[in-house]
Every structure is written in C-alpha cells, then in structure tokens.
Amino acid sequence: MFFCKKKKKTEPLSHQLHEIKGKLKKSLRNPCQLKIEHVSEKDQMIVGQIRQTTKMLNSNNVTRTKAYLDFYLRYPEIHWAFLGHLVSRNGGWNMTDLKGDLLSRLMSEKKQEEFFEFLERGNWLIFQDAFPQFLLYEESLRQGRSLFYLLPCLDISRFMEVIWNDFWLRRDSYILAMAQVVNEQSYLEARMIQNPFYKEKVLHTLEFVLQDLLSFNQILFPSGGEKTVLTGMTIHQFGSLHERIVLGRKLYQLLFKRHKEILGWCLSHVHSGSRKDYWPHIFNDVNEGVPGPLQIRRLKNCRLIKGSPKLFSPLLEHVWPNMRHRPAESGDWFDDPDVVVYLKKIDEVIDGEITGDYCETLQNLELAVLAKKAVFI
C-alpha cells in the first residue's frame, strides 16, 4: 500500500506513536494470524454473534447510519462512530440524489444503478469492517478484558489490532479515530477505488467527472435548531488515498469543533436518506414537479423562485431496495509502518464554511440539467 511520503521524515513522533510504530513493525515480521478454528468455543460464539449482529444492522444505508449513532451514544469515547454516522448520512443523500430531481435527468437508469451499487458497496464494506471492531470493544468492556486478539478472526487488519490494544491501555480517542480513518480508507482502496469494474463504470465516466467539476461531492454537517446551519468540506481528488485520509482528519476536527450543535441536530432528525432532513424549504420527499425535462430554473441564491416546486429528494427506502452483497474481498492492506504519520496530532484551522459553495453547486447542477441537450449531443 502506497502512502504519501511528502511529509518530512525528520518530523518527530511522540513516544506513544514510536511505540505503536514498533509494534506495527513487529506485526509485519510475524504475519501469522489467529484463525477461528484455533480459538475456544466461547470465543467462537462471540465472533459468530458479532458477525450476525453486523449483518443484521448492515441491511441498508439507513440501518447502518442509525447503528453508528446508537453505538456512539453508548460509547462516546469512540469518536469515529460519530464521524462514521455523519459520513454515512451523506452517503445516503448521494444515493437518493440519483433518483432525485437533478441527477436523474443527467443519467440513464443503468448508470444510476451502477452509481448506486458503487455508493452502496462502499458504505456496506466500511460498516462490515468497522462495526465488528465496535462490537468486540463492547464485549471487551462487558468482560473486563481485552478481546482484540479475536480481530483476525473477523478479518480485521493487523494494523487495527495494534491500535485497539494501544487504545485499551491509553484510551487515546484521537489516535483511535485517526487510525480508523486510515484503516477504512485503505480498506476501500483495493476493493473499490482500484477495482477495474468501478474504474470503468463509475470513476472514469463523464457523469463522475461532471459531478467533480460541479463539486457535487461535498460532505455536509448540519447543525442548529429551527434554522439548519451547514458546515463541511469538499473533496475533488476522490481517487487519491492520501487526499481521502487528509479529508477524514479535517472532517474529524470540524465535527468535534462543533460537536454539541451537530449531535443535537442528529438526535432531532432521524436519517431518512432525503435531503429534506436538513433543508425542507428546498427539498421534499414528495415529487411536486411535473414529469419530463426541466424547463425553467427553480433556484436563485439558494432559494426557490416564487411559485416553483421544491426539488424532489426521495426517501431511500422508496427508491432503492436492499442489495445482496457478495462477500468482502480478502486481504490485509497494511504493509507500511510509516502510516503512523497520519496519527500525529496536527492543529489546523478548519473553517468549514460550505453553504455558499453548496448553493452554487445546486444552481450549477440545475443549469447543467437545463443545458443537457447541448452537453450530451
């Protein structure tokens, strides 16, 4: 696995990260992993129950998004669970966009299905890797002892076994969260981003390029009471592992900078997949428009033009059925202890102002739909 080497090698690591790096090196020298048939019957039952619970909660974007938040509320020291909840909310909104007022007019039904499969597969893969770790942590707390030696039996990277054991001793929520950002994005890299099928069908298609040019890949964090405030960030280089990890670190800082307000919003707005969840003045989960091509603009300065119908943003359950997934591809991404540089604490000033950019995105996308005949001749 390649990681960006642009950081100066002379930058010092903390004592804790030096220790972690040493243990990661040791894990590479001793790659033998514990197998399920070599553990006790009691441990096999724990692994089996974790797999069963994970499968049940991983039915669709709505169930997994709720599961992340429910876990975070029980164990707020596991910061990534809250970050995972917010990013998964955004994943659901992206899924329903494919059947909403704008993107559905730029894509054929086949292309919509290919994009949905891409989004759903990634969302599913991350959950089936991350949530068993959470459940094993929960069981460890219940038993009062570390059970992280069972992570290999759940096909979790040896990188995370080292990290969880360190967390069990030090309770460093930041390092655990950053390690999970690194782990989940690295886990996706070979299975999704470098997968020839998704490269051809999604990542290299005109529609994906168009979304990138229009900045329609923003991660939004709603907060506030009666009037929802949006913060967040945009990623353009989705195909870069380094950029996705850096984005994850920035999103984490932004999220916990506004933690109380964002959590309050999440608790009062159940995730449905519809963008109506955060902007009901612009979106509706009932289609108010008329069938056929979009004829006139409806948006100006992030407001509906008087008399215009709201943008259709459906509930996820109404437009996408549960998908049957093939088993996750095997293999451990971890092969470079230098990845610990991503775990360093870096104080960055993250503004997070995104409302203006997001409004511009919607308006540009609407213009693209109106110009569809000219763009796709």
Secondary structure by P-SEA (a helix, b strand, c coil): ccccccccccccccaaaaaaaaaaaaaaacccccccccccaaaaaaaaaaaaaaaaaaccaaaaaaaaaaaaaacccaaaaaaaaaaaaaaaaaaaccccccccccccaaaaaaaaaaaaaaaaaaaaacaaaaaaaaaaaaaccccccccccccccaaaaaaaaaaaccccaaaaaaaaaaaaaaaacccccccaaaaaaccccaaaaaaaaaccbbbbbbbbccbbbbbbccccccccaaaaaaaaaaaaaaaaaaaaaaaaaaaaccccccccccccccccccccccccccccccccccccccccccccccccccccccccccccccccccccccccccccccccccccccaaaaaaaaaaaaaaaaacccccc
